[in-house]
Amino acid sequence: MPTRQMHLVAYLKTGPTAQHVGGWRHPEATLDDILDPSRYQHIARLLEAAKFDACFFADLFGLYDLHQGSYDAYVRRGGQISYLDPTVVLPVMAAVTSHLGLGATLSTSFHTAYHLARWLGSLDAMSKGRVAWNVVTSATDLEARNAGLDNLPPRDLRYDRADEVLEACFALWNSWDEDALVRDKQAGIMSDPSKVHYANYEGRWIKTRGPLSIPRSPQGRPVIMQAGSSDRGRQFAARWAEVIFTTQRGQAEMAEFYTDIKTRMQAAGRDPASCAILPGISVVLGETRSIARERADYLSSLIDPELVMASSSSGLGADLSKIGAGKTLAELQGNQGIQGTQDLLEQRMKAEGITLQQAAAKRGLDREIVGTAADVADQMGAMFAAGACDGFVISPTHFPGMFEGFCRSVVPELQRRSLFRTDYTGRTLRENLAG
């Protein structure tokens, strides 16, 4: 029986900052290439050479402005901003790779099913079956207002709509049979119309006739990613997700989430092995543990406290500066907020006996692994062997240096221990995820 091996996916942004809010200030962080194709081609080649399953771009349909009612902190202090639309960047990366999976974050709350199926189907066809869709329902009213709405609907209704969007997209992606594209010049037949079908989907919120104009990709349709942590989000994941990005604080919380999702999948009639659950981590590497610790301390010194609070406010969907002024978190949130962010902060509050604001000030730091390449491989291997995950989403502290160090030293260590592939075995992203 083949040895179980972990999956690795890279977390990316088309801007200065990923999860570590001070990383863009690191002397080795590159900034002058953020709007240049070469930046994204370099990381794509690097990740593919290291045999990563995929990368995906986190994204937001706007600029965060919850903190003190302004986007000043994000714009001035280098917060998580998408300077480019990731769907424009991904084809640039696809052109210089042949195996690396390529993921885009797109919301089911603001786009029609036909637009989503067309965008993602085109990318999947052009990349020969390497696209993933990180499905989000969105978590802030600012995004709703950019899409012409006054505010977000309640979370459960957003997921009800998302179910319909995916049902419709699947029907559209199935509107071309695998062998519909004939390309027979002599017979004068480009495609077989008997193998192209209307979708004719109609739900409560979504209606689309189809068919798509896009032939089927080698993997049939994009791989579905998801990151919901609420009860309704977990229910959605159990039905649809093939990759789940999660943000638990420690191994015990990871194991609880892992068991819950796999149990829900089984209850939904799905094979639990058909979904990879990947907690997010960052690493700080050093030739020795003391050097790694010094580097981690230096990175911490670059963190701007105001940006940390702005980032936590954005994740919670509530301005933390207003808590304690007669307003509770729930009152400030309304229908906003990412459940995973709230869960993580509550786990930290309970473990350390601290307030919400104190927990928010440490956001992201408890998911850093600091040490030598062997230390990092030890910790990743222990979580993987304990059944707490199927691999990891790797988020950079500084870009591209952290990825370069991880690919140069940690990946070979994982390969030496037979914990990670030494080569790709499939043609498509779905095949590589299946091992």
C-alpha angles and dihedrals in degrees: 000000000000117000112256110250131196128243124231125203126177122227111219140178131195089228143057101284137048116172099320105076095202099043096097089064093059111116091237096050113108117223107160092071100052091108094039125096090223091071092059095040090053095052092044092054091045094052093045092050087054090050096241112174092228150320127229136193119233108215145182128205093230143347122308111246105160096107107090088338093285143096089218095107093049096045097039099038101040104255129173101300129155104226089179135032105255092218087066093048098048096069088054089056094043090057093063099040137056106189110024115108115235121209132195127191112224130166125236089203099067109028132067118246091241093054092048094047091047096048095044095038090054092050091046092051094046093048091046094243106324104117128115126190115215097208115212131171091203126244110216135070090223089070091048090052091051087055094051098263127119095225144334122286117238115291096252092052090049089056092046088056090045090056089056093046091055093045089052094045092050090051090050094047088051092052091095119057117225093255099037093109104080106164094191107161096182095051091041093234118133097171135359108246091199087067096052116082142188116247095211092186120170127171136152095283106009129064127169134157105194149149104188115231089223122096118231117278122232090262093044096234138000121288111257117235124184140174107189116140103177118099090258090045091053090049089052091048093050089056102042117009125108093171125027123196110204135176110208119161100231146355096279092053090045091053092049092051092044093052092045094052095044090049091050091049092053090049089051091054096254128130105251089216090064092076126062114211110206123183117206121249139166126206135212111199133200138169085242132018092251092052090049090050091051090051091049091050090050091051089050090053089061093059116112109217093211092054090049090055091045090051093049091047089053093050092048094043091232135093104248091199088071097053111105092031093096094289128109124212092249092051092051094045101054103168093339133099142074111261092210091059092049092047091052094050092047091050090053093046091053095044095048102028093236137136127263092255091050091049091048090053089063096048113155098001096100091061093060119109109206123193146063122325089262091051091051092047089049093055095042090047092049094053091045094048091048091061094246094125147355094234138308147281105226115213119192124239091198124005131268096347098070092052091046091053093044093050092045099049116008098045094054089049091052090047091050088056091048089242095121136035123266092204141009115267101189139057096224136042092251091052092051092048088052090052 
